[in-house]
Amino acid sequence: QVQLVESGGGLVQAGGSLRLACAASGRTFSSYNWAWFRQAPGKEREFVAAIRWDGAFTTYADSVKGRFAIFRCNAENTGALEMSSLQPEDTAVYYCAARTRSALLHRREDEYDYWGQGTQVTVSS
C-alpha cells in the first residue's frame, strides 16, 4: 500500500505557472503507475495526466497538453505536475493517484487504487 500527499497548490493569475508535488510513502514508489486528476466545483473528477512506473511514457488530457508536464523521481518517492499558461478553467482541486504498475497507462479514476487528499489550485482572471 502507498500513501500520497499533495502540495504546491495556491492562487495564481491567468497565464502564470504552478508546480504541484506528490510525496509517496509506504511501498516502493517504482511499483506504481501514477496520475493526476482534478475536480472543479460542480463537476466530476477528470483525468489530467499519467506517467508509467519507469517514467518512459506519459499521457495527457487534451485540455492540458502542451501546458502541463508530469514527472516522477522514484529514487525520492516523489512526483510533480508542472503547470504553465494557467487559465481560470484550470481551477480545481488536484489529486495524485497511484495504481499497481503496468505497461499501459490508464485514464479512468476507477483504475487507480490510492489517492491523496487533494490540493486546491485557483486561477484568477
C-alpha positions in Angstrom: 0.0 0.0 0.0 1.1 3.6 -0.6 0.1 6.9 0.9 0.1 10.0 -1.2 0.3 13.6 -0.1 0.0 16.5 -2.5 1.4 20.0 -2.0 2.0 23.2 -4.0 -1.4 24.4 -4.7 -2.4 28.0 -4.4 -3.7 31.1 -6.1 -2.2 32.3 -9.4 -3.1 34.8 -12.1 -4.1 33.6 -15.5 -1.0 32.9 -17.6 1.0 32.0 -14.6 2.6 28.8 -13.5 2.5 26.4 -10.6 4.3 23.2 -9.6 2.4 20.6 -7.7 4.2 17.8 -5.8 3.1 14.4 -4.7 5.1 12.6 -1.9 4.6 8.9 -1.6 5.3 6.7 1.5 4.8 3.0 2.1 5.7 0.6 -0.7 8.4 1.4 -3.2 7.2 4.2 -5.5 8.5 2.5 -8.6 5.9 -0.3 -8.0 3.2 2.1 -9.2 2.0 4.0 -12.2 0.6 7.3 -11.1 -1.5 10.1 -12.3 -3.1 13.5 -11.6 -6.8 14.1 -11.7 -8.7 17.3 -10.9 -12.2 18.2 -9.8 -13.7 21.6 -10.4 -16.7 22.9 -8.4 -19.9 21.2 -9.5 -18.1 18.9 -11.9 -16.9 15.3 -11.9 -13.3 14.5 -11.3 -11.4 14.3 -14.6 -8.1 12.9 -15.8 -5.2 15.3 -16.2 -2.0 13.3 -16.8 -0.4 9.9 -16.1 3.1 8.5 -16.1 4.3 4.9 -16.2 6.2 3.4 -13.3 9.5 3.8 -15.1 8.8 7.3 -16.4 9.2 6.0 -20.0 5.7 7.0 -21.1 3.2 9.8 -20.3 -0.2 10.8 -21.5 -2.2 14.0 -21.1 -5.8 15.2 -21.3 -6.3 17.3 -24.5 -7.2 20.3 -22.4 -3.7 20.4 -20.8 -1.5 19.0 -23.5 1.4 21.4 -24.2 0.8 23.3 -20.9 1.3 20.7 -18.2 4.1 18.2 -17.7 4.2 15.2 -15.3 7.4 14.0 -13.7 8.5 11.4 -11.2 11.6 10.6 -9.2 11.5 7.0 -8.0 14.7 7.5 -6.0 13.0 10.2 -3.9 9.5 8.7 -3.9 8.1 11.9 -5.4 6.3 13.2 -8.4 5.3 16.5 -9.8 2.9 18.2 -12.1 4.3 21.4 -13.7 1.5 23.7 -14.9 2.0 26.7 -17.1 -0.2 29.1 -19.1 -2.8 28.5 -16.4 -6.4 29.6 -17.2 -9.4 30.1 -14.9 -10.8 26.9 -16.2 -7.9 25.1 -14.6 -9.3 26.0 -11.2 -9.9 22.8 -9.3 -8.8 20.5 -6.5 -5.9 18.4 -7.9 -5.3 14.9 -6.8 -2.5 12.5 -7.3 -3.4 8.8 -7.6 -1.5 5.5 -7.9 -2.1 2.0 -9.2 0.0 -1.1 -9.4 2.4 -0.7 -12.2 1.5 -1.8 -15.7 2.8 -1.4 -19.2 -0.2 0.6 -20.2 -1.3 4.0 -18.9 -4.9 4.5 -17.6 -7.2 7.5 -17.6 -10.2 6.3 -15.6 -10.3 7.1 -11.9 -11.7 3.7 -11.0 -8.5 2.2 -12.4 -6.5 3.9 -9.6 -6.4 2.4 -6.1 -4.6 5.1 -4.0 -5.4 8.8 -3.7 -4.1 11.8 -2.0 -6.2 14.3 -0.1 -6.0 16.9 -2.9 -4.6 20.4 -3.2 -6.5 23.5 -4.4 -5.4 25.4 -7.4 -7.2 28.7 -8.1 -6.5 30.7 -11.3 -7.8 34.3 -11.3 -8.7 36.1 -14.5 
